[in-house]
Amino acid sequence: MAQLVQRYLDRIRAEHTGVTDGALADYIPELARVDPDGYGLSLSSVDGFVYESGDTAVEFTIQSVSKPFTYALALAHLGADAVDAVIGVEPSGEAFNEISVDHLTKTPKNPMINAGAIAAVSLIPADSPGERFAMIQDFYSAFAGRRLELDEEVYASEKATGSRNRAIGYMLQSFGVLDDDPDEVLDVYYRQCSLRVTSTDLAIMGATLARGGTCPTTGTRVADASVIKRTLSVMVTCGMYDAAGDWVSAVGMPAKSGVGGGIVAVLPGQLGIGTYSPLLDAKGHSVRGVRLCRSLSEQLGLHFLTVSRDSRATLRAVYEPAEGIRVYEAHGDLLFSGAEQLVRTAERERADSDVAILDVTGVDDIDDAARALLSDMSQALCADGKQGFLVDPDGTVVGARADLEAIRFPDVGSALTAAHEWLAQHQRIPG
Ligand code: GLN
């Protein structure tokens, strides 16, 4: 049953391959030169298992996807009160590069628009711009679980053409938001935007956020849960700028996009998603990336208001009542991430057993994505020359699928009897 989840992701990605709307960012030549067809999707579970589909090894510049991470670094060093005194948390409803501050406080409205992001850079405590950038680079790299490098050419171009950001920097200085030389702060901002990532890096960075600040691939604790909670909150309300409302209703995951073509989306407690496609809409978001996230959310049931409980607890027990038979006992709410974890566990262990019994007696609720995945799992087992049985007294997984009735049992006892019979028929009687 190799790669069930992989096939889902490949299929959902393929739905948007034909989309060629949008335009490459062209404010600097380096971004206008990239291959417009580049298209990658990566998904990392909170335990660090990464699925990749398409151009997931293509490097691009992180651009504004950097903003939540620098904000998190500022929070980690200064605490929320000190950061709040300089940067608000209200959605601005404006474009990312609007030259604006809050009317009353004269501070940037939030850290996801350029004004707030530049202010966040200035808060990182360091003695020099070089040291400040090194802290940022180290911090992002810890989120990604690998060293992220600077794209020197993009950096040089950003710096040469950044009039709008300079206007924002000097405006912030005039309002007393920036204590440091605006050009020095901007230099670090341009460098942070020019760090190179892949969609897989973004997925792992997202999974680090999803896991409350621990990188799933290295196990390193990068930031406190309180810092992550605040960062994710601002991503919900402000991450997609003036499209934030639309995004929250259609996709329902804290997210951040960048004009390099990347989007990071996070399902807290469950997974991180990274997408790459450099053709952008009028608001600066990747056209295919937005559509892809929307489809993933719809088809896998990833909206954060649908997914209310932590699905890591889904698999309550795995036991071997007899040689060649393994029982997987699921409970609670079974949603995409929980089903993914279950399928992956069964897949990893499939060499060790001939019959897998999935006991869903204790499952309270299941969504369509999980139901589809688990019914496919039973079929995939058969295709592998193994057998899958379901203990599903209430028809939770089987639902209306008549083809699964033959493998459905009311209790573990009867499933075990069937499993022994199957082993005997297939001459796989232990001993
Ligand atoms: N470097 C870009 C800028 O500051 C990043 C913008 C973005 O990705 N939205 O204008």
Residues whose N, C-alpha, C, O or C-beta is under 5 A from the ligand:
A	BS01	LIG	Q63 S64 F96 C193 S257 G258 V259 G260 G284
